[in-house]
């Protein structure tokens, strides 16, 4: 009964934010991040476009079959989509599934044709099929196009350089929370490739329960483009004892980590990922991540993307409360220059949870303000 009451209250709050004038996108982001996410696919159809600033009154027409003629990506897309049977609900009639697979091919080819700067990668279809199953083909086409030119842009470069750069944030995040696990993984020389499919499919390829996939998509759509790497880090940290009990060699640790458990406590991991983003924003970790031209990564476009959300209204009360926590702190100094013990003080002082809303707000907005431009240019 208590759960039903909370759910009803949350649904009412989501519709209140949708019906306000202008639409309260900041509230919708907090709803997408907080416990349970957006609750139903019916609500996702309404909220996901707002999170991505997509105008649902001006959707692109459905693509024609001419897209497939002389398309350099068609054969690879076809192969990947044919292999994607398990991404469709079990028990779905074959003709219905085959129809959706045809729509999936058309959406991918449509986005690639309209955006020749984007390059298809294996795993992209795992993200697109999630949108197709939740919102249908026309809306999915618009949402995936916006997502591909923002959050997913680094994965769609001609090389994997920027994808590797994002993966290089994984170990510094783990190091901030559990140096022992970090050092063990470094000794095993396991690298970060075990998390590649997690990152580039937003976990769609590795999780078998569709409910968990869409819950994570609620979270990632409401957050900064680097949030999936923070979520990858909290999965590793959640399994820290298994990691430390493993043989300290690359094959053993890689095998363990690449087999993702299906019974993860998703809500608590989402909350922890939000907390870690607040405590150790990308600008503080960038010196340890591989050095690269920051302006080429999706992180650098996020500010423009946020500003384009003209209906966004930040919650000034929470923002003020958040600023007060940091008053007196020298924000331009990287935590990485401080002794390791300081991080535990910081973790204790900043006992924020997504449930309180403050971390959710910070995840959405504050990273843009914190970044010391003159230091790293991660958020120009």
Helices and strands as residue ranges (DSSP letters): H 2-19, H 25-33, H 41-51, G 65-68, H 74-82, G 85-87, H 94-114, H 124-135, H 137-149, G 153-156, H 161-167, H 169-177, H 179-188, G 193-195, H 196-200, H 210-221, H 227-238, H 240-245, H 250-258, H 266-279, H 282-285, G 294-296, H 298-308, H 316-326, G 335-337, H 341-349, G 354-356, H 358-361, I 362-366, H 367-370, H 373-376
